Amino acid sequence: MERIPEKIDSKFRFVLLAARRAEQMMRGGRPKVEMGDLKSTRVAVEEISNDLVDWDYGPAEEPEEELEVEDEEEEKLE
C-alpha cells in the first residue's frame, strides 16, 4: 500500500478500520473483492484502500457529563 485514501485521516484509523473489517470476515462476513487464497487481513486492506467499506466516526461524545462527575468527586475529597 502506497497511500491511505483521502477519507481516512490517519494511518492509525486505517489500521483500525482494516482490523475491524478483517474480524468481520473471520466471523463469516463476505469479502467485497475476490483475492483468491489471501488472508482476511490482506483482503480487508484492499477493501479499505479501494473505498469499498462504509464507515463513520460514530456518535459524538458529550464531555460535559464527564466534567460534572469530576466536580462531584472533588467536592467529596474536600
C-alpha positions as a Markdown table, in Angstrom:
| # | Residue | x | y | z |
|---|---|---|---|---|
| 1 | Met | 0.0 | 0.0 | 0.0 |
| 2 | Glu | 1.5 | 3.3 | -1.0 |
| 3 | Arg | -1.1 | 5.8 | 0.4 |
| 4 | Ile | -4.2 | 5.9 | 2.5 |
| 5 | Pro | -7.5 | 7.0 | 1.0 |
| 6 | Glu | -8.4 | 10.7 | 1.3 |
| 7 | Lys | -11.5 | 10.0 | 3.5 |
| 8 | Ile | -9.3 | 8.4 | 6.2 |
| 9 | Asp | -7.5 | 11.0 | 8.3 |
| 10 | Ser | -4.5 | 8.9 | 9.6 |
| 11 | Lys | -2.6 | 5.6 | 9.3 |
| 12 | Phe | -3.9 | 4.7 | 12.7 |
| 13 | Arg | -7.5 | 4.9 | 11.7 |
| 14 | Phe | -6.7 | 3.0 | 8.5 |
| 15 | Val | -5.3 | 0.1 | 10.6 |
| 16 | Leu | -8.3 | 0.2 | 13.0 |
| 17 | Leu | -10.7 | 0.0 | 10.1 |
| 18 | Ala | -8.8 | -2.8 | 8.3 |
| 19 | Ala | -8.6 | -4.8 | 11.6 |
| 20 | Arg | -12.4 | -4.4 | 12.2 |
| 21 | Arg | -13.2 | -5.4 | 8.6 |
| 22 | Ala | -10.8 | -8.5 | 8.8 |
| 23 | Glu | -12.6 | -9.5 | 12.0 |
| 24 | Gln | -16.0 | -9.3 | 10.3 |
| 25 | Met | -14.7 | -11.6 | 7.6 |
| 26 | Met | -13.3 | -14.1 | 10.0 |
| 27 | Arg | -16.7 | -14.3 | 11.7 |
| 28 | Gly | -18.4 | -15.0 | 8.3 |
| 29 | Gly | -18.7 | -11.7 | 6.5 |
| 30 | Arg | -18.4 | -11.9 | 2.8 |
| 31 | Pro | -15.4 | -10.1 | 1.1 |
| 32 | Lys | -16.2 | -7.3 | -1.3 |
| 33 | Val | -13.3 | -8.2 | -3.6 |
| 34 | Glu | -12.0 | -11.6 | -4.8 |
| 35 | Met | -8.4 | -12.1 | -3.7 |
| 36 | Gly | -8.0 | -15.8 | -4.1 |
| 37 | Asp | -6.3 | -17.5 | -1.1 |
| 38 | Leu | -5.2 | -14.3 | 0.7 |
| 39 | Lys | -5.9 | -14.0 | 4.3 |
| 40 | Ser | -8.8 | -11.8 | 5.6 |
| 41 | Thr | -6.3 | -9.1 | 6.7 |
| 42 | Arg | -5.0 | -8.5 | 3.3 |
| 43 | Val | -8.5 | -8.6 | 1.7 |
| 44 | Ala | -9.6 | -6.0 | 4.3 |
| 45 | Val | -6.7 | -3.7 | 3.4 |
| 46 | Glu | -7.6 | -3.9 | -0.3 |
| 47 | Glu | -11.3 | -3.2 | 0.5 |
| 48 | Ile | -10.4 | -0.1 | 2.6 |
| 49 | Ser | -7.8 | 1.1 | 0.1 |
| 50 | Asn | -10.4 | 0.9 | -2.7 |
| 51 | Asp | -13.1 | 2.7 | -0.6 |
| 52 | Leu | -15.5 | -0.3 | -0.7 |
| 53 | Val | -16.3 | -0.2 | 3.1 |
| 54 | Asp | -18.6 | 2.4 | 4.5 |
| 55 | Trp | -17.6 | 3.7 | 7.9 |
| 56 | Asp | -18.1 | 6.8 | 10.1 |
| 57 | Tyr | -16.9 | 8.2 | 13.4 |
| 58 | Gly | -20.0 | 7.2 | 15.3 |
| 59 | Pro | -22.0 | 9.5 | 17.7 |
| 60 | Ala | -20.2 | 12.4 | 19.3 |
| 61 | Glu | -19.5 | 12.1 | 22.9 |
| 62 | Glu | -20.7 | 14.7 | 25.4 |
| 63 | Pro | -17.7 | 15.9 | 27.5 |
| 64 | Glu | -20.0 | 17.9 | 29.9 |
| 65 | Glu | -21.2 | 14.8 | 31.7 |
| 66 | Glu | -17.6 | 13.8 | 32.5 |
| 67 | Leu | -16.9 | 17.2 | 33.9 |
| 68 | Glu | -19.8 | 17.0 | 36.3 |
| 69 | Val | -18.6 | 13.7 | 37.7 |
| 70 | Glu | -15.1 | 15.1 | 38.2 |
| 71 | Asp | -16.6 | 18.1 | 40.1 |
| 72 | Glu | -18.6 | 15.8 | 42.4 |
| 73 | Glu | -15.5 | 13.7 | 43.2 |
| 74 | Glu | -13.5 | 16.9 | 44.1 |
| 75 | Glu | -16.3 | 18.0 | 46.4 |
| 76 | Lys | -16.2 | 14.7 | 48.2 |
| 77 | Leu | -12.4 | 15.0 | 48.7 |
| 78 | Glu | -12.7 | 18.4 | 50.4 |
